[in-house]
Amino acid sequence: MPFRRKKDMSAMDIMAMSDELNAELSGAFISKIFQRENGDVLIRFNAKNGRRDLLIRPGKWIFLTENPGQNPVAASHLAMLLRKHIDNARVKGISQVGFERIVELHLFRGEDYYLYAELFSTGNVVLCNSNKTIRAVMKFGRWKDRVLRPNEIYKGPPSKIDSIEMDADGVMEIMRESSSDAVRTLITRFNLGPSLGEEIAIRAGIEKGLAAQDITLEQCDRIAGSIRELIEEIRRNRRPNIVFEEEEIIDACPIELRRYEKLKKEETETFSAALEKYVAAMPEEEKPNPEAERIKRQIETQRETLSRYEREADLYKIMADYIYENYASFDKLLSIIREKLESLPLPEFRKWLSGEEMLDDLNPKDKTVKAKIRDCTYTLHFTEDVNYNTNVLYEKAKKLRDKARKGQEAVAESEKKLAEAIKRGEEAKESEKQKRREKKFWFEKYRWFITSEGCLAMGGKDARSNEDVVAKRLRQGDRYVHADIHGAPSVVVRMEERCGEQSLKEAGQFSLCMSKAWGADIGSGAAYWVTPEQVSKTPQAGEFLAKGAFVIRGKRNYFKDLELKLAVGEIEYEGVPKLVCAPVESMKGLTDRYFIIVPGKKRKEEIARELAKILDWPVDSLVSILPPGPTEILEKRGF
């Protein structure tokens, strides 16, 4: 049976991560805060070990990421509020709130601040000042026990069971209250989640299927001991790892779990690294279709009602058939009831009725009594004969059958509406996808990519755009990059604080690959970079400078032995999906799904058709970004 993948962090996962983050980030300073379109909050720290990026996905994950990806240019309202209060704040400590799925970042900037990452339900991010008054909150909300709005005092949700402090009697008390099996009770009632709930059951020797109410005190003692053992391992002997089943990552754990002892595991340096790999390998969640979900709930209700009608109709028919099969007995019973009612005053009749084991509930107005026979309760009209009573039951069964038939028609109609709603949802999704793809950025008139250090690099597509990219886009502080081969595109790298030699090297490789070197059957090549002051359109006396060509004066900074190799894939830039062909190193940090291409023998139009089927992009879009010359697909990654 396949293992079930977790969709969020358990309380024990959060315990391990809080300890890890506290050790890594205590004393660090916040340098930047971003909120992305999908709600993720990324906080960048200047820490003792250099730059560290903390990713918070409310309701699900928190970990340090090595691949922060592209951050939005414009700050959200939440990001601006957080920057206002805690930009450059120092981390005093990071901890878990009780045994809840909440992480607290204790910060200081002139006064104490508390940033809460709520990792349960739909999640939240809340910033409070020193007295826990809310200063910023991602999602406003009001519940019975708490209010999340600015200027309110922050309160977490009502505390769940604290498994950490539990002894055998505490375990027994919860088990006795459960109507489920013991393992499921560990998962749901002990705030442990599926992986750790099953792990504790294994360590305590609790068999699957054992009813919670049948558990012994000795077994409860073993459960409490296993919980303490697990906590001790998490706190003192963490061995973070990712777990594989048939080469697919199915879990990330802070310690080694016995439930996975027969599966392949790969240890990681940190729990953050394990969790990042696990999250990256998860299939992308489909956004729900509200209309389709509503109709599904409606169909479920209709089917439940339909099932009830059919059960009741069957029951009435069974009762009617039983009366006919026992005609004489029922006729005698009705006669006795009539005789007693005629011969006794009503109070005396009621007294007699209450003394009869099978009779109850006289209704003088309707002239009925209840008869309990063979686990069924019959409503008998005592002034009427057996035929009348059976016909009443048959008529009820018939009416319910009619309702059931109409219910089936209603379900069929709802299923038809569901199919239409799903189709409309798919069409809307495709339309939205196309709209997002069609959004253009100013640099898309050039060849472009984002370097592994997060810098924009853009180059000419032809002589005219080659001229344009340098004349209009090369600013003071940027760098000009060019392959050491005639006719290669000029590449401008928008230099930022984080950009260095690696970005320039990738731009050089990009210029080389987009030149005639791609089809020249050479193994590698060289490129160089210079400053804007070294690039000129003024030729030496008597020389002619072609359109798109430039004179370079002074020292050139070379990169040699650059590979002719690129990657093709879809990335997101400021929330917009874009098709990109770029050096492999730059693509690694932007997407997990891409193709590596090299010079080959197939026409690029043929390669474009192959890629278009898998990437779901038009062939023309791929042709426009591929390098000039025959190509081969060397490797697929993430497909």
Salt bridges, closest charged atoms under 4 A:
ASP8 OD1 - ARG101 NH1 3.39
ASP13 OD2 - LYS6 NZ 2.94
ASP19 OD2 - ARG238 NH1 3.89
GLU24 OE2 - ARG52 NE 3.03
ASP40 OD2 - ARG57 NH2 2.72
ASP53 OD1 - ARG44 NE 2.61
ASP53 OD2 - ARG51 NH2 3.13
GLU66 OE2 - ARG52 NH1 2.92
ASP112 OD1 - LYS92 NZ 3.21
ASP112 OD1 - HIS106 NE2 3.30
GLU118 OE2 - ARG146 NH1 2.78
GLU177 OE1 - ARG189 NH2 3.43
ASP181 OD2 - ARG184 NE 3.82
GLU198 OE1 - ARG259 NH2 2.54
GLU199 OE2 - ARG203 NE 2.70
GLU218 OE1 - ARG222 NH1 2.37
GLU229 OE2 - ARG203 NH1 2.58
GLU229 OE2 - ARG258 NH2 3.54
GLU232 OE2 - ARG236 NE 3.53
GLU233 OE2 - ARG203 NH1 2.66
GLU247 OE1 - LYS264 NZ 3.61
GLU248 OE1 - ARG5 NH2 2.91
ASP251 OD1 - LYS6 NZ 3.16
GLU256 OE2 - ARG239 NH2 3.77
GLU266 OE2 - LYS277 NZ 3.08
GLU267 OE2 - ARG239 NH2 2.59
GLU285 OE2 - LYS60 NZ 3.56
GLU286 OE1 - LYS429 NZ 2.55
GLU291 OE2 - ARG424 NH2 2.52
GLU293 OE2 - LYS296 NZ 3.53
GLU312 OE2 - ARG308 NE 3.81
ASP314 OD1 - ARG401 NH2 2.32
ASP321 OD2 - LYS317 NZ 2.89
ASP402 OD2 - LYS398 NZ 3.66
GLU409 OE2 - ARG405 NH1 3.45
GLU415 OE2 - ARG303 NH2 2.22
GLU426 OE2 - LYS429 NZ 3.51
GLU444 OE2 - LYS578 NZ 2.92
GLU467 OE2 - LYS537 NZ 3.05
ASP468 OD1 - LYS472 NZ 3.08
ASP478 OD2 - ARG475 NE 3.25
ASP478 OD2 - ARG494 NE 3.24
GLU496 OE1 - ARG498 NH1 3.08
GLU563 OE2 - LYS565 NZ 3.54
GLU570 OE1 - ARG437 NH2 3.48
GLU572 OE2 - ARG436 NH2 3.07
GLU585 OE2 - LYS588 NZ 2.87
GLU605 OE1 - ARG603 NH2 3.39
GLU610 OE2 - LYS602 NZ 2.93
ASP616 OD2 - LYS433 NZ 2.72
GLU635 OE2 - ARG637 NE 2.93
